[in-house]
Amino acid sequence: MIFVDACFGKKTPYTPVWMMRQAGRYLPEYMEVRAQAGDFLSLCKDPEKACAVTLQPVDILGVDAAILFSDILVVPLEMGMELQFLKGEGPVFSHPIKNQADLDKLDVQKAIDGLEYVYETIRLIRGRLAADKALIGFCGAPWTLATYMIEGQGTKTYALVKKLIYSNPQFMHALLKKVTEVLKGYMERQIQSGTNVVMIFDSWAAALEESAYFEFSWSYMKEISAYLKLKYPHVPIILFPKGISGYLDKIDGEFDVFGVDWSTPIELAKAKLGGKYVLQGNMEPTRLYSKEAIDEGIDHIINVMKNERHIFNLGHGILPDIPVEHAKYFIKQVQTRTKI
């Protein structure tokens, strides 16, 4: 598979390309299936429908890898938390984690086993996906999941979770360790079900100052990747911490690909990490509103990366109102312009 080869830094005929959130609201075909499912969470829990929307971008856009359609928050949901996706508000946990009693109720093995609908989705996708196309499995980083679990929903201040970091770090570590154990088992079961690559998203990485980031987030991402690498060395691991360009000098660990967000100059990422890891990214997602901007963005990244040790992607998820034709154009242009 060209995508797997690229993850390991091998020479490929062109630079492979996919997009974060590529199975999403910008595709009319996705919206049809979501409407049939009734709501977002029901779509995540329906293996047939989740399989269908995972395959749509491969068929419609020609991307080089499919990424499992699911959500990072199914993990705390299956640990025992009540989750709703409310229109205009996004995900909401009705009873956030507040104390040791709440933490004690969270069940590691119940969560790993309770995510069977995800494993079934993966088996269906792998059975229907072309043999030369990679399937990416994923999870959220422990820090990002813990943030939602404590705040109860998305936040701009991170006041509750950051208060815990400095006032009760032992409790915070206890929660992170429990989530980490679930994610080890969850990602292992994803691999056993048929994923060819796994990716860990740390969406809220930028919320932490440097010392706190490496203690409360990166250390747990490294623990998960080291666990998986030891057991499944043939499966590439992608780590994507968003918004930590100032901390790149201290990035280390047993993984293969570093996801570069759009706010991090690709030149900086290459200088700091290009010798150690394959880089993925980092087209600014809003460039996809204009074909001229797409061309400029592609040219810039190609000029920096020289088609070496690189996977093309957006620097974050594709936006819901991007024209499908522009998404197709982006994929085709990357595949054409990077041909050896």
N, C-alpha and C positions, 0 to 999 in steps of 0.2 A: 504493500500500500504506500502510495507516494506520501501521504500525510504522516504515517508512522515513520517512514524513512527520514522525512524532514525533521521530525521531533528528535531523532537521534543524531542529527547533524550530517546525515549522508547526502551525497549529491543526488539531486532530483531533476527531471527534465524541465521543470518550471517550478516556481515557488507556489506551493499549495495555498489555498485561500478558503476561509469560511467566515461567518459573522456571528458574534454574540447576539443572542435573541433572534437568530435567523428564522426560527419557527415562531412567528408572532403576528401582531395586529396589522402590520403593513400589508400582509397577504390576504386578499379576499377569501382565498380557499381556507385559510386558518379561521377566519371569522365565521365561516359557514359551519365548520366542525365545532367550534366553541359554542355557537348558538344551539347546535344539536345537543351538546353536553349539558347545557343549562347554566353552568357557572364554571369559573376557572378551576376550582378545587375538584369538581366532578370530572373535569377534563383530565386533570392530573391523575385521578384514580381510575380512569377507564383505559386499560391497556390498548384496546383496539383504536380508540380515538387518539390517544397520546402517540401511538405508533404512526398513525396517519399524518399527524401534523409534524412529526419529526422528519418524515420522508419528503414532505412538500418542498422544502428549499433545495433538496438534492435534485428533485425532478424539475422544478421550475427555474432555479438559478444555476444549477450545475456546480455547486460548491464541492470541495474535495473531501469534506467530512460532514457527517450528521452529528448533531448534539442532541442527546436525550431530551425530550420534552418533559419537564417536571418543574418543581420549585424547591428552592433550598429549605423552605419552611415546613416541608412534609416531615422533616426529621424531628423538630420539637413537637409537632402535631402527634406523631406516633410515639413520642416519649410520654405522652399523656396530657399535653396542653390543648386547650380549646382554641381553634383557629377559625377566623372568618375573613373573607376578602370582601370588604365593603366598598361599594361604588363611591368614588371620590376620595376615599381614605386609604385604600390599599389594605394590606394584611393587618389584622388586629387580633391579639391574644387577649381574651376576656379576663384571664386571671394571670397576670405576669408573676414571675418569680420574685418573691419578696424576702423569704426567710428560709431557714434550714428545713422546715417542714415541707415547704414547697419543693425544695431541691430533692428531698428524700422520696417524694412521690414519683420522680422521673425514673423511668424504667429503661435501662440500656438494652437488655435482650429483647424486651417487648417491642422496642422501636426497630431494631434490626430485623426481627421477624415480621413485624407489622408492615414493612415496606415491600412486601411481596408483589404488590401491584406494579411497583417500579421494576422489579426484576423480570416480571412477566412482560412488561413493555419492552425491555431490552431484548428479551428472547425473540419477541415478535419482530422488532426492528432488524435485528441481526439476520433473521431468517429471510427478510424481504429486501434488505439493502444489498446493492451490488457488491460483489466480493472485493473489488478494488477500492471501495469507499470505507473510510474509517468511521467507527461510532465512538463518540466522546461521551463518557459518563461524567458526572460532576457532583459536587456538594458545596455548601457554603463553608467558609472557615469557621472554626469554633468561636472566635471573637465576634464575627458578624452575626452568627446565630444567637450567641449569648446576649448581644445588644438588643435584638428583637425580643428575646425571652424576658429580659428585665424591663425594658422600656414599654413593652406591650405593643409597639408599632414603630414605624419609621420615626426618626427624630433628627432635629437640626442641632440640638445642643448636647445630646448624649449625657445629660445631667445625672440621671439615675445610675447608669452603668459606670460612668467615670467616678461618681461619688464612691461607689463600691470599691473601685480599683485602689483608691487612696485611703479610704476609711476602713475597709475590710477586705484586704487582698486575699486572705486565706479563703474566704467564702467564694470570691471570684475565681480563684484557681480551682476550687472544688467543683464549681459549675463547669468550667472549661475542661477539666479532666473528664468529667462525665460525658460531656458532648463529644470530646475527642474519642472516647472509647466507642461510642455509637458510630462515629464517622469511619473509624477503622473497619468495623464490621460491615457497615453500609457500602463502603467503596470496594471492599473485598468481594462482597456478594454481587456488586455490579460487574466486576471483572469476571467472576465465575459465570455470570449470566450472558456475557458476550461483548462487553465494551472493550475496545482496542486501545483506548487512551482515557486517562482520567484527569480532571481539572478541578482545582479548588479555588473558589472565588472569595476574596476578602474585600467585599464591597465597602466596608467602613474602616479600612486600614488607616485612612488619613485622619481619623478622629483622634488618634493617639500621638503623644509626643514620642520622641525616639526611644528612650529607655523603656517606656510603657509598651510601646509597640513590640519590641523584641521580647519582652517578658510575657505579655498577655496575648499576643497574637502569633508572631512569627515562630516562636518556639513550638507551638502546638501544630502549626502547619508543617513544620519540619518533622515533628514526631509522626504525623500521619504518613507523610511521604516516605520517611525512612522505613516505617513498618511495611508499606506496600512494596517498596523497592526491594526489600530483602526477600519477600515471598514471590513477587511477580516482576523480575528484572526486565522482562520482555515488554512490559506495558509502560509506555512513556507517561510521565507525570508533568502537568502544566500547573504552575502556581501563578495566580493573578491577584496581587495586592494593589488596590487602586489608590493612587495619589501619594506614593512614598518616594518620590524622586530624590528627596534629600537624604534618604537612608541607604541608597544603593551600595555604598562602600561596604556595608556590613551584611549584605545578603549572602547567605551560604546555605548549603544543605544538599541532600540527596534527591535531586529532581532533575528534569531534563530541559524544560522550557520555561522561560520567564515571560509572563504576559505584561506587555508595556501599555499603560493607559495613555490616552491622548494628551494628557497634560505633561507627560514626561517626554522631553525631546529624545527622539530616536538616536541622535548622535550621542547623548549622554548615556543612554542605556547600553549602546554598543561599546562605548569606551569603558564603562564600569563592569559590564557583565557579559559582553559578547564573546569573550574568550572562554568563559566557563559554561554558558548556557546558550541554547538556541533561543532567539528572541521571537515573540509573537506580537503582532500589532502593526502600527498604532494609529491608523487613519482616524482623523477626527470625524465622528459619526455624522455631524451636520454637513460635512462636505458632500454627502450623498444627495443633497438637495440640488446640486448643480453638476452637470457632466464636466464642465470646465474645471471646477474645484476638485472633482474626482481625479481628473488627469494630473493636475498639479500635485495633489497629495500622493498619488502613486509614484510619479516621477521622483519626488523628493525622497520617499522611502527607498526606492530602488537605487538612487544615487548614493545613499548612505550605506545600505546593506549589501549592495553589489550582488544580490541574489544568493548570498551565502549565509548559512545558519539562520534562516529566517522563515517564518510563516506569516503570510498576510492575514490581517484581521482588522476590525475596527478597534479603536482604543476604549470602547465601551459598547453597550448594546445599540442595535439599530433602532431608530425612532419610529413610532407608529404611523407617521404620515409621510414617510419616505416613499416616493414613487417606485413601484415594482420595477419599472423599466430602468431606473437608475441603479437599483441593486443588481440587476442582471448585467448592466454595463460595467459596474465595478468589478464583478467577478470575472467577466470575460476579458476585460482590459488587463487585469493582473495576470491571468493565465497566458494571455498572448504576449504581453510585453516582457515577461520574465523567462520566456522560452530560451533554452540554451541553443 
